[in-house]
């Protein structure tokens, strides 16, 4: 079964706007649903960007919220963009549901922060290293699917570079010694990592093997994605296990993740310290 194509940031912004307008009108989900002749769950799904935005439904909701004609026209004009499929739509067969949920945010993020406890994070992986990771995690996948997953990763990396969005990565030194894909693949990967760390906007911090534990020691891979859209808060992506990922936009939970990243980064060598690349 194919994964549902996740929402774009434009979709999430508009869905959030509809929720704010409902709450500003002092209406419950049930009261808003009455305007549609539907169940409250329908309005909840609209506000969570879990379903496409139907112009007729949106117009009925805006009328119920007593939104001005000018604001209504602005919102209806933005519907077309909000309903466009994301660029990643063609890769959906190699994406799990969790990735569908956060890839739209990553694709528009103004800052991406990553911790990985064992490997080079995917946004800094070379194609050969990424292919080796794909084979390790999905040995039963047809080679064509693994190739498509690597192509998806390259697209993510390219779009991050096009936006010049800052990328801040924290990894343990052990990740530099974990031989993924063989000696040649690792040599290329480490050279690429060294080059990436020298680029403006890319920060790579390494926790030394002999260093004491820090705030993220022993925790699964974590990403915190920040958007330039004030309507949407940061997103935290925690990979509990391969194929099991938790995605949260809860301000309290995301705040804890951000503090843990800050604390861990402050406990390891300064970003200007040369990488201990083997």
N, C-alpha and C positions, 0 to 999 in steps of 0.2 A: 504494500500500500504506500502511495506517495505521501510525503509530508505536506501539510498545508503550507502554502506560501505565506510567510509571516508579513506583518504590517510594516510599511515604510514609516519613516519619522513623520512625514506629512500626514499620514493616516492617524498616527498616535496623537499628534498635536491637535488635529481636528476632533478626535474622539474625546480627548481631555477637555477641549473647549466646550463640547456639548455637556459634559458632566458638570463643569463649572457653571454653565448657564442654568442647568436644572437646579443645582443647589442654590444658586443666587435667586432663583424664583421661589425657593422654599418648597419644592415639590419632592415627593418620594419617588422611588422607581415605579411603584404601582400607579401613582397618579400620572406620571409621564407615559406609562404604558397604555393608560386609558385613551390617550390621544391617538394611539396607533391601533387600538382594539386588540392588543396583544398581551403577552405575559410579561411581568417585570424582568424576567431573565433576558428578554429580547433587548430591552433598553440597557441592561447591564452589559451584554455582549457588545452592543454598539459603543458604549463608553469605554470598554476595555480594548477596543480595536480588534475584537475577535471575529468580526464579520464585516463584509463590505458595507459601505455607506450608500444607502438607497436615497436618491434625491427626494422622492415623495415622502419617505419616513422622516428625513431630516427637516423638510419643510413643515410637516405636522408638528414635530417636536418644537421647532423654533416658534411656531405660532402659539403653542401651549405655554412656552416660556415668555411670551410677550416680547420677543426680541425685535428691535427696530428693523425697518425695511432695509436700511443701509447695511446693517450688520448681517441681516439675512442674505442679502445679495453677495456680500463678501464671502460668507461661508459657502454658499452654493457655488460660487466661482471656484473655490478651492477644492471642491469635491472631485473634479476630474483628476487633478494631480494626486489626491489622496487615494484614489481607487486604482491608480496605475500599479501593475505588479513591480516588485523590486527587481533590480538587475540580476539578483541571484535566483530568480524564478526557474531558469533553465537548469539549475543544478539541484533542484529540490529532491530528486530521487537519491542523492547521496548525502542528504542532510537529515539529521534527526529533528524531532519536534522542538527540542530546546534550542538548537542552533537557529531554527526558523524564527524563534521568539526574539533572539538577541542580535541577529546579524544586521537587521535594519538600523539598530542603534549604533553598532560598531561602524557601519558604513557612513554614518554622519557624525560620529563622535569628534569632539574637539580635542579630547585628551583620552588616551588609552593607557591604563596602568595594569601590569601583569606580574603575577608571581607564579613560578612553576617549580615544584620541589624536586624534579628529576631530569627534565629534558629541556632542550632549547625551545622556548615558546613558539607556537606556530607562526606568528607574524614575523619571526626572524629566521624561519627555517628555509634552507635551500630546497629546490624541487627534489633532489635526490634524497636528502634527509627526510623530507615530508613523505616521499614514497615509501621509504623504509618504515616510518612510523605507521603509515596506512597498512602495510603488510603485517606489521606486528599486531595492530589493533583489530584488523578486519581480514584475517587470513582466508576467509571463505568468500570474500567479494571477488567478482570477476575482475580481471586486470583493467578492463575498460572503466569500471566504476571507480577503481582506485585512481586511475589517471584523471578522471573527472573531478575527484575530490582534491587532487593536487592542483588542478587548474583553478578550482574554486578558491583555494588558498592563495594562489598567485594573484587572482583578481582582488582578493581582500587586501593583500599587501600593496598592490598597485594603487588602489583607491585611497589607502591611508597615505601613501607617498604623494599622490596628486593633491590631497588636501593640505599637505605639510602639517598634519596633525601630530603633536608630540606623542611619542611612545616611550614609556618608562618601564623597564623590565628589571625584575629582581630574580636571580637564580642562585642555587648553591654551586659551589665550585665542582661538586661531584658531577653536575650535568655536563661539564666540559670534558670529563674523563669517561663518561658512559658512551661506549662505542656503538653508535647506531648506524647500521648499513655498511660497516666495514671501515678500514683505515682510510681509503681514498675519499669516501663520503664524508667522514669526520674531518679530514684535513680541509676539504672544501668548505664545510660548514663553519669551522672555527675561523678560517680566513674571512668568510662572509660576516661572521659575528664581529670580528675585529673592525672590519670596514664599517659596519652598521653603527658601532659604538662611536666612530669618529664623525658620523654625519650630524649636522645640526638638527636638533629636535629629537634625536634618539639617545636615550640614556640607558646604559646597561650597568647594573650593579651586581657584584658577585659576592656571596657570603663565603668566606674562606673555609676550607675543610677544618682547620683548627680553631675556628671561631666558636664562641659560646652560642647557645640557642638564642633565637630572636622570636618576635611575636608571631611569625608565620611558620616557624619550624614545625614540621610534622603535619601541616595542613595541606589539603588538596589544592590543585591549581585554581587560581583566583584571578579574575579580571574585573576592573572597575571602569565603566565607560561613562564619560561625561559629554553631555550634549550642549550645544550653544542655544538650545530652545528653552526659555525659562518655564514653559508650560510643562516640561518633562524633567523629572529629577534624574540623578545618576542611576545606572543599572549595575548590579553586581552579578557576576556569573561564576558560580562555584561548581567545579567538576568533581562531584563526590566520588565517582568511579567512571571508567569508560562506559559511555552510553547512559550515564545517569548524572544529569546536570540540574542544578537548582538556579533559577533566575529570579532575582528580586529587585523591585523598585521601592521597597519599603524604606522610607528615609532613615529609620532607626537602624535597621539591619545593614543598609548600605553604609551608613555612617560608621558603624563598627568595623566594617571591612576597610574603609578608608583610613581609619585610625590605626588598624593593624598594619596596613601597608606603610603608613608614615613612620610608625614606630620601628618596623623591621628595617626600613631603608636608612633610618637614622642610626641603627645599630651596626651596620656593615660599613666597609670602606667607602669613602667619598666617591661619587661618580667620576671624578677626575683621576682616580687611581687607575693605573694601567691594568688592563684585564690580565688575569693569570692564565692566559691561554696556553695550553701545553705545546 
